[in-house]
């Protein structure tokens, strides 16, 4: 693959719409682009739920929010004119950015179409082995992933090979590390005690990643007996799950107040350990230097696991099996026993027992 040169003033449009974890794992692509061409204009097309995680300048010059809500089929049937107008206005703003290059990290029909509609003459994406839904057809610069089971962070960085071929240390340019007043008030009540974030929820679309509530309850109760603070993080629609875990654990957990995504990120960054499944909050934790114990069922831990040392990946369905579980198999994650998760947590925190340290190592 021949290299491409970026010049000051060039517009580069990054397309990564998806969920929180997907956006987090694309953030390390900003630093290489800024290093090879500090004067380029960088824009990002994203959906509203994950937009709060994107940094402003000097990392990004523009953020374009895809109007997904206005384009939902039921909404379009009720208000077709409003939906089409929202999409037209969105495309107008993107084209006004005048991208010379679009980079499709998502590799879906929708993301590749947005890159094409942006007017970018150069459209960088994966070839048919790394893309879905025929999206490679709208790319005119195609990258072949080095492996079918490449960690998503590494895969995203490989896509930049034509413009940023050098390898740099991972860098996640989140917003300010200073917590909001609400987060600071919540955290100050725990003093120097060990804080363990426990995130039991998953998205509705991926509830095959859900470990049973009774297992989380046993975990939370055990952490409490150990003298740690088990902080239960949660999102909209997970109130019943939280109540079940609290009832089964004798109210051993400490639920967070309702948080927006940026506030959840701040709380996770202030914890000494994270325990949960293959979700966006897990990626928010490890990307900020927090050790994680992550539970995998039918999703591939090699592709979706945390990078770097100091983590524990528990994925019995993938260990020593010729055939991996079928994606969406809800029984796979249920093979994980609470004792294995407890032991992994103790192993990671053993050096901190009784240390009374305040903030975790970053």
N, C-alpha and C positions, 0 to 999 in steps of 0.2 A: 504494500500500500504506500503510494507516494504521499509525502507530507504536504500539508496546505499551510500557507502563511496567512496569519491574521494581522491586519493593520489597524492603527489607531482610527477610531471612528466607525469601524465595521460593526454592524449589528448582528449579534448572535442570539437566536431565539431557542431556548431550551423548552422542550415539551415533556412534562411529566405531570399528568393530571392527578394521578391516583390517590390511594389511601396514605395515611400518615407514615407508615413504615416505608412505603415506596419513595415518598418525598425525602424522608430522612436519608435514605441510602443513595440518593442522587446528590445531596448537598456537597459531598467531597469533590464533585466535579467542578465546583466554582473556583477553588484555589488554583488548580492547574491552568485553567483558562486565564485567570488574572495574572498568573506568573508569566505565561508565554506572550501575552499581549495586554498589558495593564490598561491601555487606552481604548479597548473595545467597548461597545455598548452591549450589556447583557440584559436580556429579558427572559421571563419565565412564564409559561402558560400553565396554570394550576387551577384546581377546583377550590371552592371557598373553604371547606373544612380544614384543609392543610395549609392554606395561605398564611396563617399566623406564624408558621414556623420559618418562613422565608425571611432572610435578612434584607435590610435596605442597603444603601450605599455604605462602603465602596464595593460591596459584593454584587448587588443587583441594581440596575438603573430603572427597570420597570417590571411590574408584575401584572399579568393579565388574567383576570378571573373568568374562567369558562362558565357561562350561565346555565349550568346543568339543570337547576330547578325549573327554569322557564322552558326547558326543552324536554322535560319528562312527557311521555306519551299522553298521560291523563291530562296534564296541564295544557299540552298543545291542542288537545281536542276541545278543551273549554275556551282557551284563549290563544288561538293560532296566530293572530296578528301580533299580539304582544310577544309571543315566543320568537317569532321570526324576526321581529324588530330587535329584540335583545341579542339574537345571534348576529344580525347584520351589524349592529353597533359594536359588538365584540370584535368581529373580523375587521371592521374599519379601524379600530384602535390598534390592532395587531399590525395591520398593513402600514399604518402611519409610523410604526417603529422602523420600518424599512430594513428588515433583516436581509443580510446577504447570505446567511447560513442558518438553517434550522437543524436542531439535533433532537431526534426522536428517541428518547430513552424508554418510552413505554412500549413501542412496537406493537400497537394495535391499529385497527382500521381507523378509529376515531382520531388517534394522535397523529397518524401519518397524513390523514386528510387535513388536519389543522395546519401541519407544516406546509402542505401544498397550498392551502388557501392563504397562508401568510404572504405569499408572493416571493418567498426566498428562492433564488435561482439554484442554490446548492442545498440539498436536503440529505443529511447524514443519518443513516439508520442501520439496523442489523439486516443481514441477508435472511433468506428464508429459514435458515436453521436457528436464528435467534429472535425471530419476529413471529407474530401471530396474525391471523385473519387477512393474510395477503398484504400486510402493510409495507413489505419490502418493495412492492411494485411502484410506490410513490416516492421512494428514495432514489436518488441518482448517485449517491456514494454509499456503498454497502460494506459493512464490517462483518467478518465471520468470527463468532466467539471462539475462544481457544478451547472451551469445554462446554458440554451440555449441562454440567452440574457446577457451574461457576458461581461463586457467591455473588449476589446481586450488586454489591458495591464494586467488586472487581469487574463485573460485566459492564457496568456503567462507565467505569474508567477506561475499559478497553475501547468503548465506542469513540473515545476522544483521541485515539492513536493518530489519526491523520493531522490533528491540529496541536495536540499536546502529548508527544510520544514519550517524554521523560516520566519516570516514576517518582512521585513525591509522597511524603508522609501523609496519612489521612488527616484531614482537617474538616471539622464540622462547624461552619460559621453561623451559629445560632445568634439570636439577639443578645442583649445585655445579660450578664450573669446576675445582676442585682434583682432579687426577688421583689414581687409586688408587696404592697402593705398587707394584703390579705394572706399571702403565703408566709410572710415573715411572722405575722401574729400566730398562725397555725403552728409553725415550726418551733417558735420560742418556748412553747409549753413543754417541750420534751427535753430541754437542756442538752446534756452531753450523752444521753442514752443512745444506744444503737438503734438506728431507724431502718426497718425493712419494709420496702414497698411491696405490697402484694396486689397484683392486678388480676382478678379472676375472670374478667369479662372478655368477650370477643365480639366482633361485628355479627349481625344477624346472618349475613351472607356466608360467613365462615364459622358457623357455630360448631362445625366438626372439630374445631380446635379447643372446644370447651372441656376442661377438666371438671369432674363432678364437684358441686358445691360442698358436699360433705367432706371431700378431701381437703379443700381449701380451709374448711372450718377446723379440721384436725391440725393443720399446719399453723394456722393463726393462734390456736390455743397453745400449741407447743412453744411458739415464739414468745408468747406472753409469759409462760412459765419460766422461760430462760431469762427473763428480765429485759427483753428487747421490746421495741415499740413496733407492732405490726400495723403499718399504715395501709388502709384499704383504699386504693384509687379506683375510680369508676367514672363512667360516662353516662350520657342520657340513655334512658331505657334500661339501666342496669340496677335500678333501685330494689326490685324484688330479689335479685340475686344477692345483693348486699345484705338485705334483711334476713335472708335464709342463712347466710354464712354467720351473721352475728348471732342469730338465734341458736344455731347448732354449736357455736363456739363459746356460748355463755358471754357474749358481747366482749370477746377478748380483743377484737380489732378496733382500730381508731379510724373511722371513715373520714375522708377529707370532706370539706364543704364542697358544694358544686363549683367546678373549676372550668375555665376555658382551657384550650389546648396549651397556650403559653404558660399558664399557671401550673398545669400538670407537669410540664417540662421542668419548671423551676423546682417543684417539690421532688420529683425524681432525682434531679441533680443533687439534692441535699440528703439523699439516703445513702446508706452504706451497702445496701444490697437490694436487688430487685428479684422477685419471684413471680413467674407467670408464663403464659403461653406465647406462641408465635404471633405477636400483635404489635401494633404501632408503639405503644408505651414501652415494650421491651427494647425496641430499636432506639427510642428516645433515651432510655437508661444507658445502654452500653456505649452509645455514641458520645455520651458525656463522661465516660470513664467510670461508670458505676458497674461493679461486678453483677452479673446476672446468673440466675438459675432458670433456664428456659426449658419448657416442656413441649416436646414435639410428638405429634401423632402421625397424621397422614401427609404432612407437608415436609419437604426435604430439608433436613437441618444443614446440609452442606451449602445449599443455595440460600437459605433464609436465616441461618444462625448468626450470632454475633461474631465479630472479628477481633483478633488479638487474644492475649492470654488473660487469665484470671476469671474465666467464666466456666460454668458447668452446663453442658447440653445433655439433657436426658431424653433419649429417643430410642427406646427398646425395640420399637417396630422396625427400625432401620438397621439394627445392629446384628450382623451375622446372618441376615436373611437374603436369600437369592433374589426374591421378588419383593420390592418395596410395597407398602400398603397402597391401595387405590386411593387417590386423592378424594377427600370427602368422606372417608371411612370414619365414622364417629366412634367406633370401638377401639381404634388404634391408641388414642391418648389415654383411654381408661385402663390400659395395661400398666401404666405408671403407678407405682405404689407410693403413698405418702411418705413412708420411711426412707425411700431413696431420695426424695426431695429434701426431707429434713436433714439427712446426712450430708447432702451437697451443700446446703446452707451452712451447716456447722463447720464443714471443711473450709469454706471460703471466709467465714468470720472467726475462725479459731484464733487467728493472730490478734484479733481485736477484743476478745473476751476480757472484760474487766478493765479495758484500756481507758474507757470513758472518753474516747475521742469525740470531738465535735463534728466537724465536716469530714466527709469521706475524701479519700485521696482522689485527685483529679488529674 
